[in-house]
Amino acid sequence: MKKILLAFAMTAMAVQSVSAQTVEDSKFLDNWYVGVNAGLNAKTTHTAIFKNLNPSAGIRVGRYLTPVFGFAAEGEFYFNNKGSYQRPLGTFVKGINVSLLGTTNFSNWILGYQGEPRFFEIVGVYGIGAGRVFSTSSAKVYDRNALTTKVGIDFTFNLGAEKEWQVYVEPTLSYALNCGEKTQFNINNSAFGLMVGANYKFGNSNGTHNFKIAELRNQAEIDELNAKINSLRSANNDKENIIARDRKTIKELTDQLAAAKNQKPTVVVKKNTNVLQPTVIFRQGKSTIDAAQYASISMIATYMKNHKGAKLLIKGYASPEGSKELNQKLSEARANAVKDALVKRYGVSASRLTVMGMGATDELFEEVDFNRVVTFTDTTKR
């Protein structure tokens, strides 16, 4: 019998681990219930069962760990001693038994949990406890303690709008294990019982009084989500690289601008002409004005504002690399780019500005790179 109970308990624990995968996780205070019951008990080996029925009442508090497996603590009180003793014991409560029970919902085990309890379910109840018989005899010879065990089946009906109530009929078989010289399952120390009870299940954190089916995703959905995550990560890395590159460019331009601000414009008179400084330098093959070069153009604009009658000749040059035709067009484009900046950005009148493309030269400066330049000449002064 002990081996059977042990195997039954191990099977129930295995079912618990399987069924727990189909429902949402529960908090500690979820899936508790409390209930009361009442019934009749009689010795298994007594020949006049119906004449020797002993009434009982009990309280049960338990918790469902999964839709299949749970546990409960139960206290039962017995109010008669027919079939056990030849004279009354003299107390209103003749005996008490406290048990720790396991429960297994066979309906959910076999048919699966469908999201809420079924109207009718079959639940196994099994466990061990401690019992005591009371008497008022001065010798206390009728006082007795016993290790007990109990196994039963609950025919359960789930009621209420949210299946929060359980009403059950429970036939049981109980043993007093150590009434003799040794602890054993002796049919002469057993009793049949039939109880009727009702349990109330408290509300859970999921908003119901019962387990809730977990919303699981299939592998295809998981793979799709992982692919989206990886794509977003890749896009984010690309943006971070662009941001890093732009920060580097901004720093370089900031350094160039700071260096340009330290330059001071001067007027250099050579061979009866007024040539203004500084000049605007361009990159090889480019006619786009670098940000750092606007400091020089700003200084020329200030000069024009301070000299209302001044007119400028803007000369564009190119370094000797490349063809003659290309360098001529490039020098003109550079001169026009500077003129447009003075007109559109600094408000200098276009009528005061004349542009001229000078083509390629290597005579303005010793450094070849310095000849990719635009110069300014005040034509009103000789």
Protein Blocks (a to p, Z undefined) as FASTA:
>chain_A
ZZmmmmmmmmmmmmmmmmmmmpccddfkgoiacdddddddddfklcblmlmcccdddddd
dddfbfkbccdddddddfbfehkambdehiablbdcddddddddfklmmnopahiacfbd
cdddddddddddddfbfklmmgccdddddddddddddedjkopaccdddddddddfklmm
bdcddfklgccddddddddddddfkopabdcddddddfklmmmmmmmmmmmmmmmmmmmm
mmmmmmmmmmmmmmmmmmmmmpccddddeehiacddddddddehiabdcfklmmmmmmmm
mmmmmmmmbccdddddddfedcfklmmmmmmmmmmmmmmmmmmmnopafklpccddebja
fklpmblklmmccddddfkbZZ
